[in-house]
């Protein structure tokens, strides 16, 4: 469904100069535009910002998932608006067979992959998406219900790297209602994606829950404040975990590392857990948090009582000897027993 807006302009309080503030050099900006009010507002704000002399070149791209009727028409609408704003536009299409499960997760991965690759083709350094404060609230609720730790409860980061591309979300502190108001005030048409109200998707259910919480006083701005505080706590924990790791006198052994684990047992449980998890992830693959929690509890008890321990996790072998020497190394590949000859 397309929502039209009057062509008259009005002030909305959104200042492009404060929104587009990057810490790294910008060679060019690719805006991901779906046609919804959030991405259309981002497009309009970026167009305002890059009018000033010396600002980087700007382009837009729409990723057509080709999952429902009308997606091609939405991409055409974005193209028309881009032509009106004088911004180059490209439609990227998801071709091939589509999955039957985890549709949104797979579509998201394909979308980011295609957008980042297109940014590289253009020679641009930055990819911008229109995630806003309401999206942040939904993300936090989803992660909370899945039992996430502090890092997950910090929500989406404002800036992440995707290979050589900087992926920025400059609207994370802005509520969706403000972005809709911007589109209306600046005559930017937008579409309403029907999948946003499809209860089959977890994101839709989180949106309904966030709306109910907002009714009781927990607004998107409150979630944004919570995310900022969680991010601040996460930063402190990362800093402390790095200092703990630096104090361990870690030495390399074939396929891994070895160190005296007694300082781990003396450290706060969260720092011990993070140190072990970081080593496992660096050598193998990221394990599930609850499995690392179980390992860390057993490891602390074994260190304090002088017991040995042997555990496999995340593609690594974790061994503790009676003297408290902890070794984390790649797990040796398992080989199938030879078949008996006939």
C-alpha positions in Angstrom: 0.0 0.0 0.0 1.4 3.4 -1.0 0.9 6.4 1.3 0.9 9.7 -0.4 2.0 13.0 1.2 1.5 16.6 0.3 4.3 18.4 -1.5 4.4 21.3 1.0 7.5 21.3 3.2 7.4 21.8 7.0 9.9 21.7 9.8 10.2 18.3 11.6 13.1 19.1 14.0 15.4 16.6 12.2 18.8 18.2 11.5 20.8 16.3 8.8 24.0 17.9 10.1 23.6 16.2 13.5 22.4 12.9 12.1 25.2 12.3 9.6 28.2 12.5 11.9 30.9 9.9 11.1 34.1 9.1 12.9 35.9 7.8 9.8 36.6 9.3 6.4 33.7 8.9 3.9 34.4 8.3 0.2 30.8 7.8 -0.7 27.4 6.8 0.9 25.0 4.1 -0.3 21.5 4.4 1.2 19.5 1.2 1.4 15.9 2.3 0.6 13.0 -0.2 0.7 10.3 2.4 0.1 9.0 2.4 3.7 8.7 5.7 5.6 11.9 5.2 7.6 14.2 4.6 4.6 12.5 7.3 2.5 13.1 9.7 5.4 16.8 8.6 5.5 17.0 9.2 1.8 15.5 12.7 2.0 17.7 13.7 5.0 20.8 12.4 3.2 19.9 14.3 0.1 19.6 17.5 2.2 22.9 16.9 3.8 24.9 16.2 0.6 23.7 19.4 -1.0 26.4 21.3 1.0 29.7 21.8 -0.7 32.4 19.2 0.1 30.0 16.4 1.2 30.6 12.9 -0.2 28.7 11.4 -3.2 25.4 9.7 -2.6 23.6 6.8 -4.2 20.7 4.6 -3.3 19.8 0.9 -3.8 16.7 -1.1 -3.3 17.0 -4.8 -2.6 14.0 -6.6 -4.1 13.6 -9.8 -2.2 11.0 -11.0 -4.8 9.1 -12.7 -2.0 5.7 -11.1 -2.6 3.7 -9.4 -5.3 4.3 -5.6 -5.5 7.9 -5.6 -4.5 9.0 -4.6 -8.0 6.6 -1.7 -8.0 8.0 -0.5 -4.7 11.5 -0.5 -6.1 10.2 1.5 -9.1 8.6 4.1 -6.7 12.0 4.5 -5.0 13.6 5.0 -8.3 11.1 7.7 -9.2 11.8 9.5 -5.9 15.5 9.2 -6.4 15.3 10.7 -9.9 13.3 13.6 -8.4 16.1 14.1 -5.8 18.9 13.7 -8.3 20.3 10.6 -6.6 21.5 7.6 -8.7 19.5 4.4 -7.9 20.0 0.7 -8.5 17.6 -2.2 -7.9 19.3 -5.3 -6.7 17.3 -8.5 -6.9 17.4 -11.8 -4.9 17.5 -14.4 -7.6 17.3 -18.2 -7.2 15.3 -20.5 -5.0 14.0 -19.0 -1.7 14.1 -20.8 1.6 11.0 -22.3 3.3 12.2 -21.6 6.8 14.1 -18.8 8.5 12.9 -16.6 5.6 13.5 -13.2 7.2 17.0 -14.2 8.6 18.1 -15.5 5.2 16.7 -12.5 3.4 18.5 -10.1 5.7 21.8 -11.8 5.1 21.3 -11.8 1.4 20.3 -8.1 1.5 23.4 -7.0 3.4 25.7 -9.1 1.3 24.3 -7.5 -1.9 24.3 -4.0 -0.6 27.8 -4.2 0.7 29.0 -5.6 -2.6 27.3 -2.8 -4.5 28.9 -0.2 -2.2 32.3 -1.7 -3.0 31.5 -1.6 -6.8 30.7 2.1 -6.5 33.9 2.7 -4.5 31.9 3.9 -1.5 33.0 3.5 2.1 29.7 3.6 3.9 26.4 1.8 3.7 23.5 3.4 5.6 20.3 1.7 6.7 17.2 3.3 8.3 16.9 1.3 11.6 15.3 3.6 14.1 14.4 3.7 17.8 11.3 1.5 17.4 13.4 -1.2 15.6 15.9 -1.0 18.5 13.1 -1.6 21.0 11.9 -4.7 19.0 15.5 -6.0 18.8 16.1 -5.7 22.6 12.8 -7.4 23.3 13.6 -10.3 21.0 17.1 -10.7 22.5 15.7 -10.5 26.0 13.2 -13.3 25.3 16.1 -15.4 24.0 18.1 -14.9 27.1 20.8 -12.7 25.7 23.6 -11.2 27.7 24.6 -7.6 28.1 26.1 -7.4 24.6 22.8 -8.4 23.1 20.8 -6.1 25.3 22.8 -3.2 24.0 20.8 -3.7 20.8 22.0 -2.8 17.4 25.2 -0.9 17.2 25.2 2.5 15.4 28.3 1.5 13.4 29.5 -2.0 12.4 31.9 -3.2 9.7 31.0 -5.5 6.9 34.3 -6.5 5.4 35.7 -3.2 4.0 32.3 -1.3 4.3 31.2 0.7 7.2 27.5 0.0 8.0 26.0 2.9 9.9 22.5 3.3 11.4 22.3 7.1 12.0 18.5 7.0 12.9 18.7 4.7 15.9 17.9 7.5 18.3 14.9 8.7 16.3 11.3 7.3 16.7 9.4 6.1 13.6 6.7 8.7 14.1 9.2 11.4 13.5 10.4 9.8 10.3 6.8 9.5 9.0 6.3 13.2 9.9 9.4 14.0 7.9 8.1 12.2 4.8 4.7 13.9 5.1 6.3 17.3 5.5 8.6 16.9 2.6 6.2 15.2 0.2 8.0 11.9 0.1 5.7 9.0 -0.8 6.2 5.7 1.0 4.8 2.2 1.1 3.5 0.1 3.9 5.1 -3.4 3.8 2.3 -6.0 4.6 4.9 -8.3 6.1 5.2 -5.8 9.0 1.9 -7.0 10.3 2.3 -10.7 9.5 2.1 -12.6 12.8 4.2 -15.5 11.4 7.3 -13.4 11.9 8.9 -12.9 15.3 9.7 -9.2 14.5 5.9 -8.5 14.1 5.2 -10.1 17.4 7.9 -8.0 19.1 6.4 -4.9 17.5 3.0 -5.7 19.0 4.7 -6.3 22.4 6.6 -3.0 22.2 3.4 -1.2 21.4 1.7 -2.7 24.5 4.7 -1.7 26.6 4.6 1.8 25.1 1.0 2.1 26.2 2.1 1.3 29.8 4.9 3.9 29.6 7.9 2.0 28.2 8.5 4.0 25.0 11.0 3.5 22.2 13.1 6.3 23.8 13.2 4.4 27.0 14.5 1.3 25.2 17.1 3.5 23.4 18.3 4.8 26.8 18.4 1.2 28.1 20.4 0.2 25.1 22.9 3.0 25.5 23.4 2.1 29.2 23.9 -1.6 28.3 26.4 -0.6 25.6 28.3 1.4 28.2 28.4 -1.5 30.6 29.5 -3.8 27.7 32.3 -1.5 26.8 33.6 -1.6 30.4 33.3 -5.4 30.5 35.2 -5.8 27.3 37.9 -3.5 28.6 38.2 -5.4 31.9 38.3 -8.8 30.1 41.1 -7.6 27.9 43.1 -6.5 30.9 42.5 -9.9 32.6 43.6 -11.7 29.5 46.8 -9.6 29.3 47.6 -10.6 32.9 47.5 -14.3 32.2 50.9 -14.7 30.5 49.3 -16.7 27.7 51.7 -18.8 25.6 51.2 -20.5 22.3 51.1 -24.3 22.1 50.4 -26.4 19.0 46.9 -25.6 17.8 46.1 -23.3 20.7 47.1 -21.5 23.9 48.0 -22.4 27.5 48.2 -20.4 30.7 47.9 -20.5 34.5 44.1 -20.5 35.2 44.3 -19.4 38.9 43.8 -15.7 38.1 40.6 -16.7 36.2 39.1 -18.3 39.4 40.0 -15.1 41.3 38.3 -12.8 38.8 34.6 -11.9 38.7 32.5 -14.7 37.0 31.6 -12.5 34.0 35.2 -11.7 33.2 36.3 -15.4 33.6 33.4 -16.4 31.3 34.3 -13.8 28.6 38.0 -14.7 28.6 37.3 -18.3 28.1 34.6 -17.6 25.5 36.9 -15.2 23.6 39.7 -17.8 23.3 37.3 -20.6 22.2 35.7 -18.3 19.6 39.1 -17.1 18.3 40.3 -20.6 17.8 37.1 -22.4 16.8 33.6 -21.0 16.6 31.3 -19.0 18.9 29.6 -21.4 21.3 26.2 -20.9 22.9 26.3 -18.7 26.0 24.6 -21.2 28.3 27.2 -23.8 27.4 30.1 -21.5 28.2 28.3 -20.6 31.5 28.2 -24.3 32.4 31.9 -24.7 31.4 32.9 -21.6 33.4 31.2 -22.9 36.6 32.8 -26.3 36.3 36.2 -24.7 35.5 36.1 -22.4 38.5 35.3 -25.3 40.9 38.0 -27.5 39.3 40.7 -24.8 39.6 39.8 -24.1 43.3 39.7 -27.8 44.2 42.7 -28.9 42.2 40.7 -31.3 40.0 41.3 -31.9 36.3 38.8 -31.1 33.6 38.4 -32.0 30.0 35.7 -30.6 27.8 35.0 -30.0 24.1 33.2 -26.8 23.0 33.0 -24.7 19.9 35.4 -26.9 17.9 38.0 -26.7 20.7 39.3 -29.0 23.4 39.5 -27.4 26.9 41.7 -29.2 29.4 42.8 -28.3 32.9 45.5 -30.2 34.8 45.8 -30.7 38.5 48.3 -27.8 38.8 45.8 -25.3 37.3 47.3 -25.1 33.8 44.5 -24.5 31.3 44.9 -25.3 27.6 42.5 -24.4 24.9 43.3 -25.8 21.5 41.6 -26.9 18.3 39.8 -30.2 18.6 41.3 -32.9 16.5 39.1 -34.0 13.6 37.1 -37.1 14.3 37.8 -40.0 12.1 35.3 -42.7 11.3 36.4 -46.3 12.2 37.5 -48.3 9.2 34.8 -50.5 7.6 35.4 -54.2 7.9 36.4 -55.8 4.7 33.9 -58.1 3.1 
